[in-house]
Amino acid sequence: MAKIDIYNIDNEKIGEAELKDDLFGVQVKPYILHDIVRMQLANRRAGNASTKTRTEVRGSGKKPWRQKGTGRARAGSRRSPLWRGGGVAFGPKPRSYAYKLPKKVRRLGLRMALSARLSENNVKVLNDFQLEEIKTKKFTGV
């Protein structure tokens, strides 16, 4: 079991605590942490890009000229994606980019992150966190 120092609010060492190996002694696998970060960033995406299709573009649905006899190509609508001012053929529509990883993988990722922080000595344990008044200056001083 790993040991960690316990500090008070004045950054004085008070004692030690033992940490469970199943929580803080997990082998770090970077690909799992990468998957979790990717999931969180994808879930944060707005996904609200949108373009108008030929049904949404303003304009007539009338056939511009007759089917045969003009010497021009067949045309059924001025809203066609081939025409200037027409709709977009396969443009983006609002959608969700969110996906979920299995719950066990997410929990494992949290344990790996805690283990990585502990191995880098970036974890501190405070005995008690009481402030006389709630001020940002005092909080950052701690």
For each residue, the residues with C-beta under 8 A, 3 or more apart:
1: 18 19 20 21 25
2: 18 19 21 24 25 118
3: 16 17 18 19
4: 16 17 19 118 123 125
5: 13 15 16 124 125
6: 13 14 15 16 17 125 126 127
7: 11 12 13 14 124 125 126 127
8: 11 12 14 126 127 128
9: 126 127 128 129 130 142
10:
11: 7 8
12: 7 8
13: 5 6 7
14: 6 7 8 127
15: 5 6 127
16: 3 4 5 6
17: 3 4 6 125
18: 1 2 3
19: 1 2 3 4 23 24 25 118
20: 1 23 24 25
21: 1 2 24 25
22: 25 26 111
23: 19 20 26 111 114 115
24: 2 19 20 21 111 114 115 118
25: 1 2 19 20 21 22 115
26: 22 23 108 111 112 114 115
27: 112 115
28: 33 112 115 116 119
29: 32 33 112
30: 33 34
31: 34 35
32: 29 35 36 105 108 109 112
33: 28 29 30 36 37 109 112 113 116
34: 30 31 37 38
35: 31 32 38 39 101 105 109
36: 32 33 39 40 101 105 106 109
37: 33 34 40 41
38: 34 35 41 42
39: 35 36 42 43 99 100 101
40: 36 37 43 44
41: 37 38 44 45
42: 38 39 45 97 98 99
43: 39 40 97 98 99
44: 40 41
45: 41 42 97 98
46:
47: 94 95 96 97
48: 94
49: 92 94
50: 91 92 93 94
51: 87 88 91 92 93
52: 56 57 87 88 91
53: 56 57 87 88 89 91
54: 57 77 79 80 81 86 87
55: 79 87
56: 52 53 87
57: 52 53 54 79 85 86 87
58:
59: 77 78 79 85 86
60: 77 78 79
61: 77 79
62: 77 78
63: 66 67 75 76 77
64: 75 77 78
65: 70 72 75
66: 63 69 70
67: 63 74
68:
69: 66
70: 65 66
71:
72: 65 75
73:
74: 67
75: 63 64 65 72 80 83
76: 63 80
77: 54 59 60 61 62 63 64 80 86
78: 59 60 62 64 83 85 86
79: 54 55 57 59 60 61 83 86 87
80: 54 75 76 77 83 86 87
81: 54 86 87 88 89
82: 86
83: 75 78 79 80 86
84:
85: 57 59 78
86: 54 57 59 77 78 79 80 81 82 83
87: 51 52 53 54 55 56 57 79 80 81
88: 51 52 53 81 91
89: 53 81
90:
91: 50 51 52 53 88
92: 49 50 51 95
93: 50 51
94: 47 48 49 50
95: 47 92
96: 47
97: 42 43 45 47
98: 42 43 45
99: 39 42 43
100: 39
101: 35 36 39 105 106 109
102: 105 106
103: 106 107
104: 107 108
105: 32 35 36 101 102 108 109
106: 36 101 102 103 109 110
107: 103 104 110 111
108: 26 32 104 105 111 112
109: 32 33 35 36 101 105 106 112 113
110: 106 107 113 114
111: 22 23 24 26 107 108 114 115
112: 26 27 28 29 32 33 108 109 115 116
113: 33 109 110 116 117
114: 23 24 26 110 111 117 118 123
115: 23 24 25 26 27 28 111 112 118 119
116: 28 33 112 113 119 120
117: 113 114 120 122 123
118: 2 4 19 24 114 115 121 122 123
119: 28 115 116
120: 116 117
121: 118
122: 117 118
123: 4 114 117 118
124: 5 7
125: 4 5 6 7 17
126: 6 7 8 9 129
127: 6 7 8 9 14 15
128: 8 9
129: 9 126 142
130: 9
131: 134 135 138 139 142
132: 138
133: 138
134: 131 139
135: 131 138 139
136: 139 140
137: 140 141
138: 131 132 133 135 141 142
139: 131 134 135 136 142
140: 136 137
141: 137 138
142: 9 129 131 138 139
